[in-house]
């Protein structure tokens, strides 16, 4: 019996994250291109749809190529994930670019422009 604090959707999301990463690794071995990494998966409560968040290592052109490649390859990724799961209906997969790393870099850049200390040169003031 599953723990109530660890719902089925979260368990399925973790499994899909692992399987999507495996699928991407095999897919990237066959095709040249930018490195794509799965960062997170969110599954709806009814388990019918999964949003797979990913990041791309490279420039804007590499990101655009990866976006197009993943949009067309989503059915193959779903087939791979479905073959590994024991579910009556495999969730549809939607690949979504993860913007959190870019936002973090932007915040760091803005803080550096303001001259805010990063904490590395501050002395501890504990007692």
Secondary structure as the mmCIF struct_conf table of DSSP 4:
data_model
#
loop_
_struct_conf.conf_type_id
_struct_conf.id
_struct_conf.beg_label_comp_id
_struct_conf.beg_label_asym_id
_struct_conf.beg_label_seq_id
_struct_conf.end_label_comp_id
_struct_conf.end_label_asym_id
_struct_conf.end_label_seq_id
TURN_TY1_P TURN_TY1_P1 UNK A 4 UNK A 5
BEND BEND1 UNK A 6 UNK A 6
HELX_RH_AL_P HELX_RH_AL_P1 UNK A 8 UNK A 30
BEND BEND2 UNK A 31 UNK A 31
BEND BEND3 UNK A 33 UNK A 33
STRN STRN1 UNK A 35 UNK A 43
TURN_TY1_P TURN_TY1_P2 UNK A 45 UNK A 46
BEND BEND4 UNK A 47 UNK A 48
STRN STRN2 UNK A 49 UNK A 57
BEND BEND5 UNK A 58 UNK A 58
HELX_RH_AL_P HELX_RH_AL_P2 UNK A 60 UNK A 84
BEND BEND6 UNK A 88 UNK A 89
HELX_LH_PP_P HELX_LH_PP_P1 UNK A 90 UNK A 91
STRN STRN3 UNK A 92 UNK A 97
HELX_RH_AL_P HELX_RH_AL_P3 UNK A 100 UNK A 114
TURN_TY1_P TURN_TY1_P3 UNK A 115 UNK A 115
BEND BEND7 UNK A 119 UNK A 121
HELX_LH_PP_P HELX_LH_PP_P2 UNK A 122 UNK A 124
#
